[in-house]
């Protein structure tokens, strides 16, 4: 069993959720037009991802496993996450207005973010216990935040760059993401992680 | 709209991955080889067609306020079916696709077609729409798979193409993650340059 520190580094850098695992690409390309929006999205993902890892851990080990209902995993997890996001949104709106104004509008988008659901599945597939699952979720969320914020900074510059019109928008963003992914390949092998 | 148009629209003109840019995660993650891309495409097509069928049949009895959770439940039923069938009959493919098989449930392409098309149109049209969009998705993944496998592994469906020397030292970067971003970026640029004007 890997130590929590290695799980964290693996999730944060080596197997970065966006650039190496290809999860959460819709917000990565959709909400990365400015550094400000990217920061809000990154915060919302870290927050919801950790909560979702806790809740689905409880649902899986307290309800699905004892009742032999593991085949309902996909349906229960997506509904759990959808209702969790709704609940978090209402809670923040009522009690933490500043936090809500920073990341509130990104919360509904998160329901269909495959990174959140993906992490809860990976937690089960890797047979993580509660602590390792939490560490994995936080590491993954931070990794998402890191790349979306740096990518947004890149895109702010790309908008002003003189490039061929057919490369504008998506194509040049994909090519920039390819270069970032190439840089992240440099992390593979760090501390023996692959 | 004519029946043929319903089918071809999703296949080419409104191709989910290459034109509308939705369903990107599985498209990039599972297109490292032709087999994986094609398998993923067919799995998503299966879910799309059957969820379109059920949603179209139920369109008059689903209350408007709770339609999204109902659609998600219907979709996740078919995702579970394909998840377990693939595990049983194609274990190698299942291993290669990994977490992306259960994640078909959050593919915005499928919920998008349910919400925008199947919940408003007749059964036959919804089947045609599902076939068109699903095959368009499969086509995009297979094209990417061909480019990446041929360049990155020197093979096509496991058969060596450019001779043994290239097979020994291919452009490995193409089957790794940067290759996926690069291939879709270049494909999109080519579409913008040569195809888009004719479409619009």
HADDOCK unambig.tbl for C-alpha pairs under 7 A between the chains (distance, minus, plus):
assign (segid A and resid 19 and name CA) (segid B and resid 177 and name CA) 6.77 0.50 0.50
assign (segid A and resid 20 and name CA) (segid B and resid 177 and name CA) 5.80 0.50 0.50
assign (segid A and resid 21 and name CA) (segid B and resid 29 and name CA) 6.92 0.50 0.50
assign (segid A and resid 22 and name CA) (segid B and resid 25 and name CA) 5.37 0.50 0.50
assign (segid A and resid 22 and name CA) (segid B and resid 28 and name CA) 6.69 0.50 0.50
assign (segid A and resid 22 and name CA) (segid B and resid 29 and name CA) 5.60 0.50 0.50
assign (segid A and resid 23 and name CA) (segid B and resid 25 and name CA) 5.63 0.50 0.50
assign (segid A and resid 24 and name CA) (segid B and resid 25 and name CA) 6.95 0.50 0.50
assign (segid A and resid 25 and name CA) (segid B and resid 24 and name CA) 6.54 0.50 0.50
assign (segid A and resid 25 and name CA) (segid B and resid 25 and name CA) 5.79 0.50 0.50
assign (segid A and resid 74 and name CA) (segid B and resid 76 and name CA) 6.33 0.50 0.50
assign (segid A and resid 74 and name CA) (segid B and resid 80 and name CA) 6.85 0.50 0.50
assign (segid A and resid 74 and name CA) (segid B and resid 102 and name CA) 6.40 0.50 0.50
assign (segid A and resid 75 and name CA) (segid B and resid 73 and name CA) 6.21 0.50 0.50
assign (segid A and resid 75 and name CA) (segid B and resid 76 and name CA) 5.37 0.50 0.50
assign (segid A and resid 112 and name CA) (segid B and resid 106 and name CA) 5.60 0.50 0.50
assign (segid A and resid 114 and name CA) (segid B and resid 103 and name CA) 6.78 0.50 0.50
assign (segid A and resid 114 and name CA) (segid B and resid 106 and name CA) 6.02 0.50 0.50
assign (segid A and resid 118 and name CA) (segid B and resid 99 and name CA) 6.82 0.50 0.50
assign (segid A and resid 118 and name CA) (segid B and resid 103 and name CA) 6.80 0.50 0.50
assign (segid A and resid 121 and name CA) (segid B and resid 99 and name CA) 6.96 0.50 0.50
assign (segid A and resid 166 and name CA) (segid B and resid 189 and name CA) 5.42 0.50 0.50
assign (segid A and resid 166 and name CA) (segid B and resid 192 and name CA) 5.27 0.50 0.50
assign (segid A and resid 166 and name CA) (segid B and resid 193 and name CA) 5.31 0.50 0.50
assign (segid A and resid 167 and name CA) (segid B and resid 189 and name CA) 5.20 0.50 0.50
assign (segid A and resid 171 and name CA) (segid B and resid 185 and name CA) 4.18 0.50 0.50
assign (segid A and resid 171 and name CA) (segid B and resid 186 and name CA) 6.38 0.50 0.50
assign (segid A and resid 171 and name CA) (segid B and resid 188 and name CA) 5.67 0.50 0.50
assign (segid A and resid 171 and name CA) (segid B and resid 189 and name CA) 5.38 0.50 0.50
assign (segid A and resid 172 and name CA) (segid B and resid 185 and name CA) 6.60 0.50 0.50
assign (segid A and resid 174 and name CA) (segid B and resid 181 and name CA) 5.22 0.50 0.50
assign (segid A and resid 174 and name CA) (segid B and resid 182 and name CA) 6.28 0.50 0.50
assign (segid A and resid 174 and name CA) (segid B and resid 185 and name CA) 4.81 0.50 0.50
assign (segid A and resid 175 and name CA) (segid B and resid 181 and name CA) 6.20 0.50 0.50
assign (segid A and resid 175 and name CA) (segid B and resid 182 and name CA) 5.16 0.50 0.50
assign (segid A and resid 175 and name CA) (segid B and resid 185 and name CA) 5.61 0.50 0.50
assign (segid A and resid 177 and name CA) (segid B and resid 181 and name CA) 6.39 0.50 0.50
assign (segid A and resid 178 and name CA) (segid B and resid 178 and name CA) 4.29 0.50 0.50
assign (segid A and resid 178 and name CA) (segid B and resid 179 and name CA) 6.78 0.50 0.50
assign (segid A and resid 178 and name CA) (segid B and resid 181 and name CA) 4.88 0.50 0.50
assign (segid A and resid 178 and name CA) (segid B and resid 182 and name CA) 5.45 0.50 0.50
assign (segid A and resid 179 and name CA) (segid B and resid 178 and name CA) 6.68 0.50 0.50
assign (segid A and resid 181 and name CA) (segid B and resid 177 and name CA) 6.52 0.50 0.50
assign (segid A and resid 181 and name CA) (segid B and resid 178 and name CA) 5.11 0.50 0.50
assign (segid A and resid 182 and name CA) (segid B and resid 178 and name CA) 5.47 0.50 0.50
